[in-house]
């Protein structure tokens, strides 16, 4: 089990505070729009009161190029052909329709949520939407807040970029169903505008692969100040845990814990360079207990039978993992234990359950093994035995009655055929034209009984005599 994240981040520290624009207010154009048309625009800041952010502890090992748990990455320099292959030419219509986001292209410290045309796997979780920020990164969290730079990001180059400084600066993206590409083009740093413009991009592939590509990096990253905005490159993910507190208005404190981070060395980011990040198998991809506990592609996985989920307990579903006590349930448990618990009848014949009361999980846990694991032949009651005997008797009686009626009909038919002018056949013919007793249901009796009617049939002519 990985080490528990602890709080190391001071919320009072200077950091980039972002305004998050709701997705329905997103405005897209095919080119640049004059930023003066947005001078009266207001944006909504999403930051719940009761939200605390806890980031990666200093004593936890950061991911390095040679070894990782969730991703491996490789860097390519100007001389590598792979660098050219990973760069998306946004002017090439074969890649798909490119959209220039007007708000982001004319704003500073703004972020907009955008829906993806495919589910993007990130740390084993599938994202349906992401949040693009002007500061050179993508926010991947579900809960949006002003401190987007802290965790849950995909950052090719996170810095204090201000696209509103120049008409040449744009934030644009394309989505062709297989890859989602975001490009920060000719963006500048406040106070360092004369140093030149930065152009770089990130690509999110449907397979989960992520690439960072850099075209123009005019300034060494060591010279970029981080006093007003963090400067970093890489990936990060976190989980949110709700804890009760009397200080929060709604009675619950939301705490975001960063459980993993991929840090790209700043020395790898230069002109005409690229980084390729490949996802590794995670526990979340296993959909059965057998694969979860026996796979040699993952390690540290546990199976939570009540959630039907495989995890190491450190992912975005951490809250559910705690709520359902999955760590205690999976401790020293095997798949056979879960199998016996789910299907405790060893016989193919279903047990008689008509007169049985189902046990609650707590009651079931208090029973001994010999009480729980019973075959269908053992689960019988006195009433069920009696009902079976009555059913057999009814079947035999019904068969005997049918045979008797059949024999009687045969005898009557023979009688009519042999003596057509006799009194008995005539009686039957006349009786048919008379009235027949009606049938009414008597609720106090087990079935139908014969009750005399109020008169004869409407068209009765011949009155039957005694037979």
C-alpha positions in Angstrom: 0.0 0.0 0.0 1.5 3.4 -1.0 2.3 5.9 1.7 -0.5 8.1 2.8 -0.3 11.6 1.4 0.2 14.3 4.1 -0.4 18.0 4.1 2.7 20.0 2.9 1.1 22.8 1.0 0.4 26.2 2.7 -2.8 27.7 1.2 -1.5 31.2 2.0 1.5 30.8 -0.3 1.6 33.0 -3.5 0.1 31.0 -6.3 -1.7 31.6 -9.6 -5.4 32.0 -9.0 -7.5 31.1 -12.0 -11.0 32.2 -12.9 -12.9 29.2 -14.3 -15.4 30.0 -17.1 -18.4 27.7 -17.3 -18.5 25.5 -20.4 -21.8 27.0 -21.7 -20.1 30.4 -22.0 -17.3 29.0 -24.2 -17.0 31.0 -27.4 -15.3 29.5 -30.4 -14.1 31.1 -33.7 -12.2 30.1 -36.7 -9.7 32.9 -36.1 -8.7 35.8 -33.9 -11.4 38.1 -32.5 -10.6 41.6 -31.2 -10.2 41.4 -27.4 -12.0 44.7 -27.0 -15.3 42.9 -27.6 -14.7 41.0 -24.3 -13.9 44.1 -22.2 -17.3 43.9 -20.4 -17.1 40.1 -19.8 -17.5 38.8 -16.3 -16.2 35.3 -15.2 -17.3 33.1 -12.4 -14.7 31.8 -9.9 -15.4 28.4 -8.6 -13.9 27.9 -5.2 -15.9 26.3 -2.5 -15.4 27.5 1.1 -14.3 24.3 2.9 -11.8 23.2 0.2 -8.3 22.3 1.3 -5.5 21.1 -1.0 -2.8 18.7 0.1 0.0 17.9 -2.3 2.8 15.4 -2.7 4.9 15.0 0.5 8.5 16.0 0.2 9.7 12.6 1.3 7.9 10.7 -1.4 9.9 9.6 -4.3 9.1 11.6 -7.4 8.8 9.8 -10.7 12.0 9.7 -12.7 12.6 8.8 -16.3 13.8 5.2 -15.7 11.2 4.1 -13.2 7.5 4.9 -12.5 4.3 3.4 -11.4 1.7 5.1 -13.7 3.7 6.5 -16.6 7.1 6.1 -18.3 8.4 9.0 -20.4 11.2 9.6 -22.9 12.5 12.9 -24.2 13.7 13.8 -27.7 16.0 16.5 -28.8 16.3 18.6 -32.0 18.3 15.9 -33.7 15.7 13.2 -33.2 13.2 12.4 -36.0 10.7 11.5 -33.3 10.5 15.2 -32.4 9.2 16.1 -35.8 6.8 13.1 -35.8 5.2 14.2 -32.6 4.5 17.8 -33.6 1.0 18.5 -34.9 0.9 21.1 -37.7 -2.3 22.9 -36.8 -2.5 24.4 -40.3 -2.8 20.9 -41.8 -6.5 20.3 -42.4 -5.9 16.5 -42.4 -5.5 16.6 -38.7 -9.0 18.0 -38.2 -10.7 21.3 -37.6 -8.7 23.7 -35.4 -10.6 26.0 -33.1 -9.1 29.2 -31.7 -10.6 29.9 -28.3 -11.4 33.6 -28.2 -11.7 34.0 -24.5 -8.5 32.2 -23.7 -6.6 33.9 -26.5 -7.5 37.3 -24.9 -7.2 36.6 -21.2 -4.8 36.2 -18.4 -5.2 33.4 -15.8 -8.4 32.1 -17.3 -9.6 28.5 -17.7 -12.4 27.0 -19.7 -13.9 23.5 -19.5 -14.1 21.6 -22.8 -15.8 18.3 -23.6 -13.9 15.6 -25.3 -15.2 13.5 -28.2 -13.7 10.4 -26.6 -13.1 9.0 -23.1 -9.5 9.8 -22.3 -7.7 7.4 -19.8 -5.7 9.4 -17.2 -4.2 7.5 -14.3 -6.6 4.7 -15.1 -9.6 7.0 -14.9 -11.6 8.0 -18.0 -12.1 11.7 -18.5 -15.0 13.0 -20.5 -14.0 16.7 -20.3 -10.9 18.7 -19.4 -10.2 22.4 -18.5 -7.8 24.4 -20.6 -5.9 27.1 -18.9 -4.0 30.1 -20.3 -1.0 29.2 -18.2 0.3 26.4 -20.4 -1.5 23.4 -18.8 -4.7 21.3 -18.7 -6.6 20.8 -15.5 -8.1 17.3 -15.2 -10.0 17.4 -11.9 -13.8 17.2 -11.4 -14.0 19.9 -8.8 -12.9 23.2 -10.3 -11.3 25.8 -8.0 -9.0 28.8 -8.3 -5.9 26.9 -7.4 -5.8 24.8 -10.6 -2.0 24.8 -10.7 -1.6 22.7 -7.5 -2.5 19.2 -8.7 -4.5 17.2 -11.2 -2.9 18.7 -14.3 -1.3 17.8 -17.6 1.4 20.5 -18.0 3.7 20.7 -21.1 4.9 24.0 -19.6 3.1 25.6 -16.8 4.0 29.3 -16.3 2.5 32.8 -16.0 1.7 33.2 -19.7 -0.5 36.1 -20.7 -2.1 35.6 -24.2 -3.9 38.9 -23.9 -0.7 40.8 -24.3 -0.4 40.4 -28.1 -2.8 39.9 -30.9 -0.5 37.2 -32.2 -1.0 35.1 -29.1 -3.6 32.3 -29.3 -4.8 29.2 -27.5 -6.2 26.8 -30.0 -7.2 23.1 -30.1 -8.4 20.3 -32.3 -10.3 17.1 -31.6 -10.6 14.5 -34.4 -11.9 11.6 -32.2 -8.5 9.9 -31.9 -6.4 12.7 -30.4 -7.0 16.0 -28.6 -4.4 18.7 -29.2 -4.0 22.0 -27.4 -1.5 24.6 -28.7 -0.3 27.7 -26.9 1.0 29.8 -29.8 3.3 32.8 -29.4 2.4 33.4 -25.7 4.5 35.7 -23.6 5.4 36.2 -20.0 4.5 39.4 -18.2 7.5 41.5 -17.6 9.6 39.4 -20.0 7.8 40.2 -23.2 11.0 41.3 -24.9 12.5 37.9 -24.4 10.3 36.4 -27.1 7.2 34.2 -27.5 6.7 30.6 -26.5 5.0 28.1 -28.8 4.3 24.5 -27.6 1.5 21.9 -27.5 0.3 18.8 -25.8 -1.6 15.9 -27.4 -3.9 13.5 -25.6 -4.4 10.2 -27.5 -7.4 8.0 -27.1 -5.1 5.2 -26.0 -3.9 7.3 -23.0 -0.6 8.3 -24.4 0.4 11.9 -23.9 3.0 14.0 -25.7 4.5 17.4 -25.1 6.0 19.2 -28.1 8.0 22.4 -28.0 8.7 24.6 -31.1 9.9 27.9 -29.6 11.4 28.2 -26.1 13.2 31.5 -26.2 14.1 31.6 -22.5 15.8 29.1 -20.3 13.2 27.8 -17.9 15.5 28.4 -14.9 15.2 32.1 -15.7 11.4 32.1 -15.5 10.3 33.4 -12.1 7.8 31.4 -10.1 6.9 34.1 -7.5 3.5 34.8 -9.1 2.9 31.5 -10.8 4.3 27.9 -10.5 6.7 26.8 -13.2 6.7 23.0 -13.9 6.1 20.3 -16.5 4.6 16.9 -16.1 1.5 15.2 -14.8 -0.3 15.0 -11.4 -3.4 13.4 -10.0 -5.3 13.5 -6.7 -8.3 12.3 -4.9 -11.0 14.2 -3.0 -12.1 13.1 0.5 -15.1 14.4 2.4 -14.6 14.7 6.1 -17.2 16.1 8.6 -16.4 19.4 10.3 -18.3 22.0 12.2 -16.5 24.9 10.4 -17.9 24.2 7.0 -21.4 25.5 6.2 -22.5 22.2 4.8 -21.0 20.2 7.6 -18.3 18.6 5.4 -14.7 19.5 4.6 -13.4 18.7 1.1 -9.8 17.8 1.0 -7.8 17.2 -2.2 -4.8 14.8 -1.7 -2.2 14.5 -4.4 -1.1 10.9 -4.6 1.2 10.9 -7.6 3.2 13.3 -9.8 5.3 12.9 -12.9 8.0 15.6 -13.1 9.8 16.4 -16.3 13.3 17.8 -16.0 13.4 21.4 -17.1 16.7 20.8 -18.9 14.8 18.6 -21.4 12.6 21.4 -22.6 14.3 23.4 -25.3 13.6 24.5 -28.9 12.5 21.7 -31.1 12.2 19.1 -28.3 9.5 16.6 -27.3 8.5 14.4 -24.5 6.4 11.2 -24.9 4.6 9.7 -21.8 3.2 6.2 -22.0 0.7 4.9 -19.5 1.4 1.8 -17.6 -1.3 -0.8 -16.5 -3.1 0.1 -13.3 -5.2 -1.9 -10.9 -8.3 -0.2 -12.1 -8.2 -1.9 -15.5 -8.9 -5.4 -13.9 -12.6 -6.3 -13.9 -12.4 -9.5 -12.0 -10.9 -10.8 -8.8 -8.8 -13.4 -10.5 -7.1 -10.8 -12.8 -6.8 -8.3 -10.0 -4.9 -10.6 -7.6 -2.9 -12.7 -10.1 -1.9 -10.3 -12.9 1.9 -9.9 -13.3 1.4 -6.6 -15.0 0.4 -4.8 -11.8 1.4 -5.0 -8.2 -0.2 -4.0 -4.9 -3.7 -4.5 -6.1 -6.6 -5.6 -3.9 -10.1 -6.7 -4.8 -13.0 -5.0 -3.1 -15.9 -7.4 -3.6 -18.7 -5.1 -2.4 -17.7 -2.5 -5.1 -16.5 -5.1 -7.6 -13.4 -3.0 -8.1 -9.7 -3.6 -8.2 -7.4 -0.9 -6.7 -4.4 -0.2 -4.6 -6.6 2.2 -2.6 -4.8 5.3 -4.0 -6.9 6.7 -6.8 -9.8 9.0 -7.5 -12.2 6.5 -5.9 -10.4 6.7 -2.5 -13.6 8.0 -0.8 -15.6 4.9 -1.7 -12.7 2.7 -0.8 -12.7 4.1 2.7 -16.5 4.2 3.0 -16.9 0.5 2.3 -13.9 -0.5 4.3 -12.3 -2.2 1.3 -8.9 -2.4 2.9 -10.2 -4.5 5.8 -12.4 -6.6 3.5 -9.5 -7.5 1.1 -7.0 -8.2 3.9 -5.7 -11.8 3.6 -8.8 -12.6 1.4 -8.7 -14.8 -1.7 -11.0 -15.0 -4.7 -12.3 -18.3 -3.4 -13.5 -16.6 -0.3 -15.5 -14.2 -2.3 -16.9 -16.9 -4.5 -18.2 -18.9 -1.6 -19.7 -15.8 -0.1 -21.5 -14.9 -3.3 -22.7 -18.4 -4.3 -22.9 -20.4 -1.2 -25.1 -23.2 -2.6 -23.0 -26.0 -3.9 -25.9 -27.9 -5.5 -27.3 -27.1 -9.0 -30.9 -27.5 -7.5 -32.2 -24.2 -6.1 -33.1 -24.4 -2.4 -36.7 -24.0 -1.2 -36.9 -20.3 -0.2 -40.6 -19.8 0.1 -40.7 -20.0 3.9 -37.1 -18.7 4.5 -36.3 -15.2 5.6 -33.2 -13.7 3.9 -30.3 -12.8 6.2 -28.9 -9.3 6.4 -25.1 -8.9 5.8 -24.6 -8.5 9.6 -26.6 -11.6 10.4 -24.8 -13.5 7.7 -21.5 -12.6 9.2 -22.5 -14.0 12.6 -23.4 -17.5 11.2 -20.9 -20.3 11.4 -19.7 -22.0 8.2 -21.8 -25.1 8.6 -24.9 -22.9 8.9 -24.2 -20.8 5.8 -23.0 -23.3 3.3 -25.9 -25.7 2.9 -27.0 -27.6 -0.2 -30.5 -27.5 -1.6 -31.5 -30.9 -0.2 -30.8 -29.7 3.3 -33.0 -26.6 3.2 -36.4 -28.1 3.9 -39.3 -27.3 6.2 -42.3 -29.2 7.5 -44.8 -27.0 5.6 -42.9 -27.5 2.3 -43.1 -31.3 2.7 -46.8 -31.1 3.4 -47.4 -28.9 0.3 -45.6 -31.4 -1.9 -47.8 -34.3 -0.6 -51.0 -32.4 -1.3 -49.9 -31.5 -4.8 -49.2 -35.1 -5.6 -52.6 -36.2 -4.3 -54.4 -33.5 -6.4 -52.6 -34.6 -9.5 -53.7 -38.3 -9.0 -57.3 -37.2 -8.3 -57.5 -35.1 -11.4 -56.2 -37.9 -13.6 -58.8 -40.3 -12.2 -61.6 -37.9 -12.7 -60.7 -37.3 -16.3 -60.6 -41.0 -17.0 -64.0 -41.5 -15.4 -65.6 -38.7 -17.5 -64.0 -40.1 -20.7 -65.4 -43.5 -19.9 -68.9 -42.1 -19.2 -68.9 -40.2 -22.5 -68.0 -43.3 -24.4 -70.9 -45.2 -22.8 -73.4 -42.5 -23.5 -72.3 -42.3 -27.2 -72.7 -46.1 -27.5 -76.1 -45.9 -25.9 -77.3 -43.2 -28.3 -75.9 -45.1 -31.3 -77.6 -48.3 -30.4 -81.0 -47.0 -29.2 -81.7 -43.7 -31.0 -85.4 -43.7 -30.2 -85.1 -44.6 -26.5 -86.2 -42.4 -23.7 -82.8 -41.6 -22.5 -81.5 -40.0 -25.7 -84.7 -38.0 -26.1 -84.3 -36.8 -22.6 -80.8 -35.5 -23.4 -82.0 -33.7 -26.5 -84.8 -32.1 -24.7 -82.7 -31.2 -21.8 -80.3 -29.3 -24.0 -83.1 -27.0 -25.0 -84.1 -26.4 -21.5 -82.2 -24.4 -19.0 -78.8 -25.3 -17.5 -77.9 -24.5 -13.9 -75.7 -21.4 -13.7 -72.3 -21.3 -11.9 -71.5 -18.7 -9.3 -68.3 -18.3 -7.2 -68.7 -19.0 -3.5 -65.9 -17.2 -1.7 -66.2 -19.3 1.4 -65.6 -22.5 -0.6 -62.4 -23.6 -2.3 -63.8 -23.6 -5.8 -66.9 -23.3 -8.0 -70.2 -24.9 -6.9 -73.5 -25.3 -8.8 -76.4 -22.9 -7.9 -79.9 -23.0 -9.3 -80.7 -20.3 -11.8 -83.7 -17.9 -11.7 -85.5 -19.3 -14.7 -85.3 -21.0 -18.1 -83.4 -20.0 -21.1 -84.9 -17.1 -23.1 -85.7 -19.3 -26.2 -86.6 -22.5 -24.3 -89.6 -24.3 -25.9 -89.6 -27.9 -24.8 -89.7 -28.7 -21.1 -87.8 -31.7 -20.2 -89.5 -34.4 -18.3 -88.1 -36.7 -15.8 -85.2 -38.8 -17.1 
